[in-house]
Amino acid sequence: MRRRVLLASTAAVATTPRAVFARDVYRIGILGAGAPIVPDASLVRGLANAGYAVGKNLVFESRGAEGRPDRLPDLVAELVVARVDVIVTAGYPAALAARRGTAVPVVATNSGDPVATGLVETLARPGGNLTGISDVSAELTPKRLEFLKMVAPGLTRVAILWNADDLGMTLRSRASETGARALGLTVLQLGVRQPDDFDDAFKAMDADKPDAILMVTDSLTNLNRKRVFDYAAKHRLPAMYEIDRLVRDGGLMSYGPDTGESFERIAALIDRILKGRKPADLPFEQPTRFKLVINAKTATALGLAIPPTLLARADEVIE
């Protein structure tokens, strides 16, 4: 009789999700197409608030494809071997590779429109092993262009720079073009696929000069951001970015989701998954807080006078 009870208990343990049980260590994989990513401070803080502390019961396993998206499936396999409990992905290619390559729960960030790209079935019920938080970049384009026009009142033509090999970013560039045309602007679309393509994009702008640049951010454009900063500085072009980190690195200004809030909510999604919830049943969330960040030093170097009304609206001004 005791043997039957033991066997039944063993079978129950084998079929119960690992996350239901308190364990000594939880492992979170971080995956992107660029360099290996250091976990965001807001993510670490959000997990700490939920009871997961690095060095105690939490370990991060970070992998990056170093600009070679073809390596992503192998990196997913490495994370599976490392027995991660959840994979946090940055960008559409990483999210797609993780969704296809494993049944491990995935929390996606910066992946574009998750429904349009086919990552999830619906925002309310994602299905499969993936959920996350959207960047709603397409919806933000009119506001980004409005801010650009405040800096450059004569703006009539904008160059949009994006990674043409990334479906999520391609859809964002198309939505940005639609938004620009709705505001009466003409658009110069500059798709890049590798670092050498940036030189071709710059030559295209030399031949048909825009009044401003809008850069769609992914691992490729991020890795080459300094080249974009330098081109904008040389030609005194105002440029809008999607992520505030690029402004702290020297870009002119950004408008996008508050990354702190986004990563706090990612931490909450991870906590729910570790406690047994399935990604298929966790709605794909959307950000609710947005930040306008302006680099006043870059504006001065470009010879731009930022209107006081725009400075007053900024959430952060870098002096």
N, C-alpha and C positions, 0 to 999 in steps of 0.2 A: 504493500500500500504506500509506504514511504517512497519507494522507487518511482511509482506512478506520479506522485505529487512532485517529486524532484524533476522528472522528465517534463511534466506539464509546465512547471515554473521556468525551466530552461527554454522551452519552446516559446513561452511568452516573452522572455527577454530577447530572444533572437529575432522576433517579429516586431518588436516595439521600436519606434524611431530612436536613434541614439540620443537626440537632443532632449528627450524627456528626462533623462537621468542627469543628475549633477555629476560633473566629471572634474578631474584634476585640471585639465587644460582644454580650452577651445581654440581651434585654429581657423583663422580667417585668411583666405587667399586674396591678394590684390593683383589684378591683371590689367595691363594696358599695352597699346601698340608702340609706345615710346620707351623711355628709360624706366627701370623699375621705380615704382612710386612709393614715396615715404607716406605712410598713412596720415591723412589730414588731422590736425590737432582737434578739430571739432568732432571728428569721428571717434578719436581716442577718448575724448572727454565724454561724449554721449554714451559710449560703451562702459566707461568707468561709472557713470551715474546709474547704469543698469546692473552693475556688479561685476563687470569684467575688467580686470586690471592687467596691463602688460607687465610681465615679470612674475605674475602670480598665477592667474588662471587663463591668460590670453596670450596667444602667439600670432604674429602676422607673418605670412609667407608671401613676399612680393616678387612678381615676375614681370618683365617688360620685354617686348619684341625688338626694342632698339631700332624702330623704324622699319622693321621687316614683318608685315602682317602675316606672311606665310608661315612664320614661326609660332603663331598663336596656338594652333592645335597641339603642338608638342608641349607648349608651356601649360596648357590646360591639363594634359596628361601628367606633367610634373606635379601640379597641384593635387591631382587625384591621388598620386602615389604618396604625397605628403599628408594625406588624410585630412584635408581641410573640411570644415563643416559648412562653410559658406564661401562663395567667391564674389568679391566686389569687382565689377569691371568698369573701366573708363573708356568710353567711346563705343561706337557701333561695332567695329570689327571684333573687338574683344568680347563684347556681349554675344555676338553671333557665334563665335568660336566656342564660348563656354556653354551656350544653350545647346549647340550641336554635339559637343564633345563629352558631356558628362550629365549625370542625373543629379549631381550635387546642386543644391539651391544656389541661385545666382541673383545678386542685387545689382542692377545696371545703373550707371550714371552717364550723363553727357552722350547719350546714344541717339539723339534726334527723336523724331516722332516714332514711338515704339509700335504703333499700330500700322502706320504707313510702311514701315520697313519690314513688317511681318514678325517682329520679335515677340509680340503678344497678340492674343485674339482681340481683347478689348481692354481698356484701362481698368474697368471695374472688375473683370475676371480674366487675368492674364492667361491662365492655362499654362501647362508645362511647368518647367522648373525655374522660371524667371519672373521677377518683379523689379521694382526700382523707383526712381524718381526722374521725371522728365525735365528737360531744360527749357521747354516751351519757347525755343529760340525764334521760331517763325513768327509767333505772335508778338514778339518784342521788337521786330525789325522796324515798324513805323516809328516807335519811340526812339530807337537808336538813330534813325535818320533825322528825326526832328531835332535831336540834340546836336547832330552834325551841322544842320542848317543854322542853328543858333551860333555856332562857332564860325561857320562859313556861310554868311547870308546869300552869297552868289552861287551856292551849290546847285548845279544842274546835272552833273554827270558823276556817277560813283562807280568805282572799280570794286568788284566783289571777288575776293580771293578765297579759294576753298580747295579741299582735297577731292579730286574727281574720282578717286578709287574708293571712296567711302560713301556708301549709299545714304547713310544718315546725314552726312554733311552736304551731299548733292541735293537732297530734298530741302535742306535748310537754305542752300544757295538759291534754289528755285523760288522758294517762298519769299526770300529776301528780295529777289528780283521783282516778284509780283508786288510786294509792298512798296518798293522804290518807284515802280511805274505808276502805282496808284497815287503817289505824291507828285507826279509829273516829272520824275527824274529819268534820265537815260542811264543805261547800265552797261558796263564793260565786264563781262564774265571771264574770269581768269582761273581756270581749273588747273591744278598741279597734281602730279602723281609721284614725283620724286624730287630730291633736293635740287637737281640740275634744272628742273622746270621753273624754278623761281627766277632764274636769269631771263628765261623767255617771257615770263609774266612782266618783269621790269621793262624789257624791251618793248612789249606791247603798250605799256603805259607811257614810255618815252615817245612812241609813235602817235599815240592817241591819248593825250594827257587828261586824266580825270581831275575832278575838283576835290575828291576825297577818296579814302579807302575804307571798306568794311571787310574785316577778316573773320571768316568762319573758323572757329577754333577746334582743332583736333590734334592728334599727336604730331602729324607732319608739319602743319603750320606752326604749332607751338615750338617744335624743335628748330624751326627756321625764323622765329619771331624777331631775332636781332637783325636779320637781313631786311625784314620789313620795316623795323624801326629806322634803320639807317637810310633806306630808300625814302621813306616819308620825310626824314630830317633833311636829306640832301635836296629834295624837291619841294620842301615846305608844304607838305600835304597833311591836312588833318586826317586822322585815322581813328576809327571806332573798333573796339574789340569787345568780345563777349564775356571775358573773364577778368575780374579785377586784378588777379595776379600779374597779368601782362602789363597793366598800367604801373604797377609797382616796379616792374622790370624796365620801364622806360617808355611804354606806349602812352598815347595822349589821354584817352578816356575809354571807359567801358560802361556798359549797362547790361545787367544780367541778374540771374538769381543770386541771392545771398548764399554763398557757398557754405557759410557756417550753419545756416538753417538747414540746407540740403543735407549736409553730412550728419547733423543731429538726427534728422529723420531717417537717414540710411541706418544709423546706429539702432534706432527703434525697430526698423524692419528686421535687422539682423537678430536683435533680441527676441523678437516674436518667432523667427524661424528656429533659433536655438531652443526655444521652449516648445517646439513641436508643430508650429503652423506651417502650412505648405505655401510656397510662393504662388501657386496657381490660384489660391484663394485670397491673396493679399493684393488689394487694388494698387495699380501702378499710380504713384502719387505725382502731384504737380506742386512746384514751389509756390509760396504765397508771399515771400518777401523779396524785393529786388533792390539793387544798389547801383547808384550812379557814382563812379569814381573818376576823378580828374587829376592828372599830373600837371601841376602848375609850372614845374620846371621845364617839362617838355613843351608846354604851350609857349613859354618865353623863348626857348631855343628855336621854335618854329616861327616866331614873330607873330603869334596869335594873341589877341586880347580876348580872354574869356569873359563874356558878359556877366555882370554882377548877379543878374537874375538866375543864370545857370549855376554860378558858384553857390548861390543860396539854396538851390535845389539839390546840390551834390550831397551824398552821404559821407563822402570822404574826399578831401583835397590834399594831395601830396605836394608839400612845399619844397 
